[in-house]
């Protein structure tokens, strides 16, 4: 299975529209998740897609990257795995305070 990141999506794109677009390009889609803003619920312009029959993501990336969807040139790449808590991410959403200029 390949997991893809798809960026530069039109903000009006729904999961079923993205799935249909990918299937139109010859790929079977397992799941689609358009990432939405927590406050407004509107799309943030990117999504994650799982393709069950693709063993190497490069095949799908080569076929889909740069293709147009509603006038947008999509950016497609292999999705990076999420780091586990404590691996390169700060827990609790805290940030290191910035030093003030004197």
C-alpha atoms as one frame of an Amber mdcrd trajectory, in Angstrom:
protein
   0.000   0.000   0.000   1.184   3.527  -0.792   0.271   6.604   1.244   0.421
   9.917  -0.610   0.417  13.575   0.332  -1.529  15.719  -2.139  -1.015  19.465
  -1.878  -2.294  22.586  -3.631  -5.830  21.196  -3.661  -8.684  23.524  -4.553
 -10.239  24.473  -1.194 -13.701  23.327  -2.312 -12.527  19.733  -2.958 -14.386
  17.043  -1.007 -13.070  13.558  -0.256 -15.353  11.885  -2.821 -14.260  14.332
  -5.556 -10.572  13.675  -4.887 -11.183   9.924  -4.846 -13.001  10.087  -8.195
 -10.184  12.200  -9.690  -7.508   9.701  -8.595  -9.557   6.739  -9.829  -9.933
   8.518 -13.169  -6.119   8.286 -13.402  -6.283   4.495 -12.965  -5.592   4.003
  -9.255  -7.767   2.191  -6.726  -8.285   4.305  -3.600  -8.665   2.900  -0.094
  -8.992   6.087   1.976  -8.991   9.848   1.397  -8.595  12.441   4.138  -8.848
  16.115   3.189  -7.312  18.047   6.076  -9.628  20.705   7.474  -9.196  23.698
   9.752 -10.407  22.853  13.264 -12.134  26.207  13.777 -13.810  26.799  10.413
 -14.065  23.281   8.955 -12.785  24.533   5.606 -10.117  22.653   3.672  -6.488
  23.555   4.350  -5.595  22.679   0.742  -3.994  19.284   1.231  -4.961  15.661
   1.752  -3.648  12.174   2.428  -4.627   9.224   0.240  -3.994   5.497   0.600
  -3.692   3.375  -2.534  -3.979  -0.345  -1.629  -2.755  -1.831  -4.920   0.353
   0.348  -5.305   3.453  -1.122  -3.684   5.851   1.685  -4.617   4.579   5.239
  -4.140   6.911   6.516  -6.887   4.612   4.979  -9.515   1.622   7.017  -8.322
   3.707  10.142  -7.639   5.089  10.092 -11.196   1.584   9.696 -12.640  -0.196
  12.315 -10.502   2.347  14.996  -9.567   1.813  18.192 -11.562  -1.577  17.114
 -12.928  -4.272  19.783 -12.942  -7.418  19.667 -10.826  -9.797  22.594 -11.306
  -6.924  24.798 -12.486  -4.556  23.839  -9.652  -1.261  22.048 -10.354  -1.294
  19.364  -7.670   1.843  18.530  -5.697   1.969  14.819  -4.978   4.628  13.041
  -2.930   4.970  10.025  -0.696   3.566  10.852   2.735   6.113  10.830   5.529
   5.277   8.652   8.521   4.092  10.551  11.569   6.710  10.691  14.314   5.763
   9.030  17.575   5.169  11.325  20.548   8.474  12.471  21.885  10.315  11.907
  18.576  11.051  15.325  17.150   7.793  16.905  18.279   7.130  18.843  21.409
   4.392  17.348  23.542   1.397  19.465  24.432   1.807  21.969  21.634   4.181
  24.177  23.606   6.812  26.269  21.940  10.174  27.436  23.129   9.858  31.094
  24.104  11.580  33.539  21.776  14.247  35.803  23.185  13.389  39.465  23.152
  15.654  41.878  21.352  17.424  44.208  23.771
